Amino acid sequence: MIPQYSPPKIDLGALLKKIRKGKGMTMDDLARASGVSKSMLSQIEAKKTNPTLATLGKVAQGLGLSIQHILDLGLPNPPNQTSHTFTRSSDRVALEVNKPGVHFSVLTPLSTAGDLEVYTLEIAPGTTLESLAHLPGTREALTLISGSLKVVSGETEWTLEKGDFALYPADQTHSLTNRGEGFAIAHMVVVYS
């Protein structure tokens, strides 16, 4: 008989509160940094609601962390990050986020978050996707599949056309702006050092 896998229980509300306070952030600070309302943050920390993956992703970004990093902090023994990983698409947690004019899908399993994340992005004409600085040493590698994108990282700026590639620091404020007439579609790989 194969033993049933029982995932470890993580007190997410208490963990997020501990991380937030450890960074010296008030709920107002985190609400501004994440785009998640103070009332929602309060409900999460008080364990009155469980956040969706999209909401947890916003909170993680507001804290300057990845979802996986937050989850790893809640585990008694964090997973071995040097092990091999294989995940069937049917077993992967699909994370898709829609913001006004932006749709992105996470293609990698949550277990690789904090090391390597792969996304597809769709950005509507005239829309800018702005990102706060990620963890120190983080880089983004972006390949434009179709359309036109202005990529800004710090003081550096490029305009990418179909097939162009950009590698840039993501540990500073950075943005993607669709300057074309149709949707810009890109693959992005986020690499944490």
JOFEN-V957678 format. One line per field, one symbol per residue. ss: DSSP state (H for helix, E for strand, - for the rest). phi: phi as a letter, one per 20 degrees, with the letter a starting at -180 (. if undefined). A space follows every 10 residues. Layout:
BEGIN
ss = ???
phi = ???
END
This chain:
BEGIN
ss = ---------- -HHHHHHHHH HH----HHHH HHHH---HHH HHHHH----- --HHHHHHHH HHH---HHHH HHH------- --------HH H---EEEEE- -EEEEE---H HH---EEEEE EEE----EEE E-------EE EEEEEE-EEE EEE--EEEEE E---EEEEE- ---EEEEE-- ---EEEEEEE E--
phi = .effedffed efgffffffg ffemdeffgf fffdneffff fffffemebd fffffffffg ffemcegfff fffeefcgff feffcccfgf efffcccddg ncccceedfg fefndbcccd cccfgmddde cffeggnfcd dcdeebnbce dccmeebcde dgnfcccbfd ebgbbcceee edfecbdcdd dee
END
